Amino acid sequence: MKCKTGRTRCRILVALLDGVTYPGRLAERLELSRSNVSNHLSCLRGCGLVVASYEGRQVRYELSDPHLARALRELAQVVLAVQPGAECED
């Protein structure tokens, strides 16, 4: 279970590279339940990887630091360069 949890959190972090978003939108995009995404976001927030801002009753999430976004993009390029055409496992 821990391995799958890590994969889900990585998918959330990569999705947040596109910018600020809401848990419901992430859930739709990643085809996960909203509660599952919210739990993962809470953990990522506790680790300092994402930050939340409140917009009325809704909570928006984004990566906590531009350096993190840059590092994730670079890591993704390295992984894609090493494994061209590799299928992602969910």
N, C-alpha and C positions, 0 to 999 in steps of 0.2 A: 504494500500500500504506500509506503514512504516514497518509493521510486515514482509511482504514478502521481503522487502529490507534488513532487518536485517538478515533474513534467508540466503539470497544470500551472504551477506558479511561473514557470519559464514562459509558457504560452501567454499568460496574462502580462508579464513584463514585456514581451515582444509586442503584444497588441497595444500596450501603452506607448510604444515608440511613435504611434500615430498621433499622440497628443492626449489631452484631457478627455475623459469619458466617464460614463456612469456604469454602475454595476450591471444594470439591466441590459445595456447595450453590449457590454462585454460578454454577458451570459448568452445573448443571442448569437453574437459573432463566433464564440467558441463552442457553442452548442452544449452548454452546461446549465445547471439550475442556478437561479439567481442567488439562492442561499449558499450554494457551494462557492460561487465566485465571491460573495461577500465575506465568507469565512477565510478564503485565501487572501483577499485584499486586506483583511484585518491582520493577518499574520505578516504580510509584506509591509504593512504600515508599522507594525511593532518592530520589525527589523530595520526600519528606516529606509526601505527601498522605494516606497511610495508615500505620497502625502494626500490628504483629503482636504477638500474645502467644501463648505456648506453653501448651497444655493437654495435658500428657503428650506424646504423639507428634504430636498435631494442632496446627495453627497456626490461630489465629483472627485475623481482620482487621477493622479498623474505621477510620473516618475519624480523622485525627490530631488534629483540633481542632473543637470545637463551632462556632466561627466559620465554618469551612469548610462545615459542614453547613448552617448558616443561609444562607450565600451561595449555595450550590447550590440550595437550595429557592427562594430569591428569584429566581435566574436562571431556573429552570424555570418559575416563574409568569410572568415577563416574556416568555419565549419562547412559552408557551402563550397569553398574552394577545395577542401580536402575530400569531400564526399559529393561530387557532382552527380545529380540525378538520384540521390538517395531518397527513399520514401520516409516521411515522418511517421513515427508510431504514436498512437494515442492510447 
